[in-house]
Amino acid sequence: MKNWLLGLSLCVAGIASRAGATVYELPADGSAVIGNDRHIKAKYQDTLLDIARRYSLGYEEIMRANPGVDMWLPGQGADILLPGRRILPPGPREGIVVNLPEHRLYYFPKSRKGRKGGKRVVITYPVSIGRMDWRSPLGQTQVIEKVRHPEWHPPESIRKEHAAHGDPLPKVVLPGPDNPLGDFKMRLAVGDGTYEIHGTNNPTAVGMAVTHGCIRMYPEDVAALFKSVPIGTRVWLLNKPVKVTYVGGELLLEAHPQVDKEGQSVEPDLKLLSKELDRVLGSNTVAIRWDYARQTLRAASGIPTLVGLEANVDAIRAPAATQAAKVAGPSAAPGGSAPATTPAHAAMEAPNGG
């Protein structure tokens, strides 16, 4: 049942604290929120891409978080936001989960049995995904092979594409600095084994939609993941541009540019938000600031934003019923009482209304 309330004022407080590494303990209470955002001052020699790699962020991720900052020369002392607070994607918290619109991979290693005080963690990395004419697949699969220093055997379709641009490829690219797979690859069962998670010889492009459908990682990230992931590990490839969670009476919304069926980025819409609200809120009643929600969707910055707070239904329904009775008069309903329309009903129509 939808119990969303519209039109109540909210006071949104900014949240900024030091971010951790890419390893986060999973909240004991089952919350989907991990990490924290962080601000740093750029040095004169820094580029945004240098900073992104240093803090395990991707190209589009750091660009969206810092609009107006020059990519190649932020400048000495420039304030840079490092987005580290995230809402975990929906679904199982096991194996590898790749959320394509987010350009991010989450790895949930199995906890060590018998380890005293051991806590489950999630490790997250930025990734590149397939561009619009070579989109990455969706669904559940698994790791079926791991190869160190792989050779690259370009498919005929890719060789034709390169030849058409005057850049012919050999049938086999040997391991080394010219190999776009980098030093490690993990083959997935999807697509007859033609899709892989691998490294790159062009780390500046990590975090973009530039691959031929594979999942590409920074060299140091794929090296770490390669050591940890056993063959048979399950992998989920998701397309979740809108993520919502409700924790501690607060409704948080995280939006990324939507990836459509052709792999093209488009603006997330309110219908996606409506579905997520149904899934997350259940019977809870929340006062939502739809102007904040719409603004967050349009910005698609990937930064979790407070857009709603827990509401006291009884406190709201009483004055609403009184006001309806005054407007309708005593003869509006049988028995002399006027039917009241609660704010919850209006909110149910709000996502599709404007």
C-alpha positions as a printed Julia matrix, in Angstrom:
354×3 Matrix{Float64}:
   0.0     0.0     0.0
   1.28    3.47   -0.85
   1.34    5.72    2.2
   3.25    8.74    0.92
   2.44   12.25    2.09
   2.83   15.39    0.03
   3.25   19.06    0.8
   4.85   19.0     4.26
   7.92   21.11    4.94
  11.18   19.33    5.59
  14.46   20.64    6.86
  17.29   18.92    4.98
  20.63   18.91    6.73
  23.82   18.46    4.71
  25.86   15.41    5.6
  29.63   15.46    5.08
  32.21   13.34    6.83
  35.43   11.53    6.04
  35.13    8.71    3.56
  36.71    5.34    4.19
  38.46    3.1     1.69
  36.59    0.92   -0.77
  36.02   -1.69    1.95
  32.96   -1.11    4.15
  31.47   -3.15    6.97
  27.9    -4.11    6.21
  25.61   -2.38    8.72
  24.54   -4.76   11.48
  20.95   -3.48   11.29
  20.64   -4.43    7.62
  20.72   -0.82    6.42
  21.55   -0.3     2.74
  23.61    2.85    3.38
  27.42    2.59    3.45
  30.3     5.06    3.45
  30.55    8.82    3.74
  31.31   11.74    1.45
  34.54   13.66    1.84
  35.97   16.99    0.7
  39.64   17.51   -0.16
  41.72   20.38   -1.54
  43.29   19.81   -4.94
  47.01   20.28   -5.44
  48.4    22.31   -8.32
  49.52   19.25  -10.32
  46.26   17.32   -9.84
  43.71   16.55  -12.52
  40.25   15.3   -11.61
  41.18   11.98  -13.22
  44.25   11.68  -10.96
  42.07   12.34   -7.92
  39.41    9.89   -9.12
  41.86    7.01   -9.43
  43.58    7.86   -6.14
  40.26    7.55   -4.3
  38.77    4.65   -6.3
  36.26    6.78   -8.2
  35.33    6.69  -11.87
  35.37    9.41  -14.53
  31.66   10.22  -14.72
  31.25    9.75  -10.97
  33.72   12.48  -10.02
  32.63   14.77  -12.85
  28.96   14.67  -11.77
  29.91   15.31   -8.15
  32.0    18.37   -9.11
  30.13   20.3   -11.82
  32.0    23.34  -13.05
  35.42   22.07  -11.94
  37.98   21.94  -14.77
  38.82   18.3   -15.45
  42.45   18.93  -16.4
  43.28   21.8   -14.07
  41.1    22.06  -10.95
  43.65   24.47   -9.49
  45.59   24.69   -6.26
  43.25   24.56   -3.28
  40.11   23.8    -5.3
  37.44   22.1    -3.19
  36.76   18.6    -4.52
  33.87   16.42   -3.38
  34.72   12.72   -3.15
  31.34   10.9    -3.26
  31.69    7.92   -0.94
  28.24    7.55    0.59
  26.19    4.98   -1.31
  22.96    3.03   -1.23
  23.63   -0.64   -1.9
  21.83   -2.0    -4.98
  18.74   -4.11   -4.27
  19.04   -7.87   -4.36
  21.28  -10.52   -2.81
  24.3    -9.33   -0.86
  26.6   -12.02   -2.11
  29.05  -12.53   -4.93
  29.51   -9.69   -7.4
  26.86   -7.08   -8.2
  27.44   -4.62  -11.04
  25.0    -1.71  -11.33
  25.49   -0.44  -14.87
  24.02    3.12  -14.55
  26.19    3.61  -11.48
  29.32    2.37  -13.27
  30.2     0.52  -10.08
  30.9    -3.04   -8.95
  30.13   -4.39   -5.47
  31.81   -7.53   -4.14
  30.36   -9.3    -1.1
  32.98  -11.84    0.06
  31.85  -14.71    2.25
  32.55  -14.16    5.95
  35.22  -16.39    7.5
  33.6   -19.02    9.69
  34.82  -19.06   13.26
  36.54  -15.71   13.03
  36.05  -14.01   16.37
  34.32  -10.69   15.99
  34.35  -11.07   12.21
  31.94   -8.87   10.3
  30.76   -9.1     6.72
  32.05   -6.43    4.37
  31.37   -5.11    0.89
  34.17   -3.97   -1.41
  33.26   -1.56   -4.18
  35.09   -0.42   -7.31
  34.38    1.94  -10.24
  34.03    0.23  -13.62
  33.54    1.0   -17.29
  30.55   -0.54  -19.06
  29.48   -1.14  -22.67
  28.74    1.83  -24.89
  25.4     2.16  -26.63
  26.26   -0.04  -29.66
  27.98   -2.69  -27.51
  25.82   -2.67  -24.39
  26.64   -4.81  -21.36
  24.25   -7.71  -20.69
  21.82   -7.93  -17.78
  20.84  -10.75  -15.45
  22.48  -13.38  -13.28
  25.6   -15.25  -14.35
  28.83  -16.51  -12.79
  32.61  -16.46  -13.12
  33.67  -19.49  -15.19
  37.37  -18.78  -15.8
  40.25  -16.7   -14.41
  43.31  -15.88  -16.52
  46.52  -14.04  -15.63
  48.25  -12.12  -18.43
  45.55  -13.01  -20.97
  45.85  -12.9   -24.71
  43.16  -10.94  -26.5
  41.43  -12.55  -29.44
  39.36   -9.71  -30.92
  35.99  -10.93  -32.27
  35.53  -10.45  -36.0
  32.94   -7.71  -35.36
  35.47   -5.66  -33.38
  38.18   -6.2   -36.01
  35.81   -4.92  -38.69
  34.99   -1.86  -36.61
  38.67   -1.01  -36.1
  39.49   -1.65  -39.75
  36.72    0.74  -40.79
  38.42    3.45  -38.71
  41.87    2.76  -40.2
  43.08    0.95  -37.08
  43.38   -2.74  -38.07
  43.8    -5.27  -35.27
  45.76   -8.53  -35.35
  43.94  -11.8   -34.72
  45.77  -12.13  -31.4
  47.07   -9.38  -29.09
  49.72  -10.8   -26.76
  50.02   -9.84  -23.07
  51.71   -6.52  -22.5
  51.12   -2.76  -22.51
  49.14   -2.86  -25.78
  46.65   -5.44  -24.51
  43.32   -3.75  -23.6
  42.46   -6.6   -21.21
  45.27   -5.66  -18.85
  46.92   -8.32  -16.7
  43.83  -10.08  -15.34
  40.48  -11.24  -16.68
  37.52  -13.18  -15.28
  35.26  -14.73  -17.89
  31.49  -14.74  -17.32
  29.07  -17.45  -18.43
  26.74  -14.94  -20.11
  26.91  -14.53  -23.88
  28.63  -17.87  -24.47
  31.59  -16.67  -22.45
  32.22  -13.56  -24.55
  31.78  -11.12  -21.65
  34.48  -10.56  -19.06
  35.55   -8.54  -16.07
  39.08   -7.38  -16.82
  41.71   -4.68  -16.43
  42.72   -2.04  -18.93
  45.7    -0.31  -20.54
  43.7     2.95  -20.56
  42.8     3.66  -16.91
  41.7     7.24  -17.62
  38.51    5.86  -19.2
  37.42    3.82  -16.17
  33.95    4.91  -15.1
  32.64    5.58  -18.61
  30.46    3.73  -21.13
  33.26    2.9   -23.57
  33.71   -0.89  -23.69
  32.47   -3.54  -26.1
  30.18   -4.85  -23.36
  32.77   -6.09  -20.87
  33.3    -4.71  -17.36
  36.6    -2.82  -17.21
  38.47   -1.93  -14.0
  41.54   -0.02  -12.85
  44.62   -2.32  -13.0
  45.12   -2.28   -9.23
  41.41   -2.94   -8.58
  41.1    -5.94  -10.88
  44.32   -7.37   -9.42
  42.82   -7.25   -5.93
  39.45   -8.64   -7.05
  41.12  -11.42   -9.07
  42.84  -12.74   -5.93
  39.62  -12.8    -3.93
  37.01  -14.15   -6.34
  36.83  -17.93   -6.81
  35.56  -19.58   -9.97
  31.84  -20.17   -9.64
  31.19  -16.85   -7.91
  27.72  -15.62   -8.83
  27.44  -12.29  -10.66
  24.41  -10.03  -11.0
  24.38   -7.38  -13.77
  21.73   -4.77  -12.91
  20.22   -1.66  -14.46
  19.1     0.33  -11.39
  19.44    4.07  -12.04
  17.21    4.93   -9.06
  18.02    3.56   -5.61
  15.91    4.3    -2.54
  16.26    3.31    1.09
  14.33    4.07    4.26
  16.39    3.96    7.45
  15.95    5.61   10.84
  12.84    7.46    9.69
  14.67    9.03    6.73
  13.99    8.41    3.04
  17.13    8.65    0.9
  17.17    8.83   -2.89
  20.21    8.17   -5.1
  19.83    8.76   -8.84
  22.11    8.01  -11.8
  21.58    8.58  -15.52
  19.33    5.77  -16.73
  20.75    3.26  -19.25
  18.06    2.28  -21.76
  17.77   -0.88  -23.89
  20.26    0.52  -26.38
  22.76    1.38  -23.64
  22.08    5.11  -24.03
  21.98    7.31  -20.93
  18.64    9.03  -20.41
  17.13   10.96  -17.51
  15.54    8.8   -14.76
  11.8     9.38  -14.47
   9.3     9.48  -11.63
   7.79    6.12  -12.6
  11.04    4.44  -11.58
  10.95    6.3    -8.28
   7.33    5.25   -7.72
   8.22    1.56   -8.09
  11.15    1.88   -5.71
   9.0     3.65   -3.13
   6.48    0.79   -3.25
   9.26   -1.72   -2.69
  11.04    0.13    0.11
   8.29    1.82    2.12
   5.7    -0.93    2.34
   3.14    0.22    4.93
   5.33    3.03    6.31
   4.02    6.57    6.01
   6.56    9.15    4.88
   6.32   12.87    4.19
   8.07   13.39    0.85
   9.31   16.67   -0.57
   8.61   16.02   -4.24
  10.49   19.13   -5.34
  13.66   17.68   -3.77
  12.92   14.28   -5.3
  12.45   15.73   -8.79
  15.57   17.85   -8.44
  17.59   14.8    -7.36
  16.34   12.81  -10.34
  17.17   15.59  -12.78
  20.66   16.1   -11.34
  21.41   12.34  -11.38
  24.59   13.07   -9.42
  24.73    9.68   -7.72
  24.79   11.3    -4.27
  22.2    10.01   -1.76
  19.82   12.85   -0.87
  17.32   13.17    1.97
  13.89   13.61    0.37
  11.46   12.4     3.05
  10.88   11.87    6.76
   8.68    9.57    8.78
   5.24   11.09    9.32
   2.69   10.81   12.14
  -0.48    9.76   10.29
  -2.87   10.3    13.21
  -1.62   13.84   13.76
  -2.18   14.66   10.09
  -5.54   12.97    9.56
  -7.29   14.78   12.41
  -6.87   18.35   11.1
  -7.45   17.13    7.53
 -10.83   15.64    8.51
 -11.78   18.78   10.42
 -10.93   21.01    7.46
 -12.89   18.78    5.05
 -15.94   18.94    7.31
 -15.81   22.74    7.39
 -15.61   22.97    3.6
 -18.24   20.32    2.77
 -20.76   21.17    5.46
 -22.76   18.79    7.67
 -24.91   17.36    4.85
 -22.04   16.15    2.67
 -22.26   12.54    3.82
 -24.8    10.23    5.48
 -25.02   10.81    9.18
 -23.99   14.44    8.88
 -20.22   13.9     8.62
 -18.11   14.8     5.62
 -15.69   12.25    4.11
 -12.09   13.37    4.44
  -9.41   12.94    1.78
  -6.06   12.44    3.47
  -2.79   13.81    2.09
  -1.74   10.2     1.45
  -4.25    9.91   -1.39
  -2.91   13.01   -3.08
   0.63   11.71   -2.8
  -0.26    8.5    -4.57
  -0.92   10.51   -7.73
   2.01   12.88   -7.34
   4.76   10.87   -9.1
   2.86   10.78  -12.4
   1.22   14.15  -12.09
   3.88   16.74  -12.68
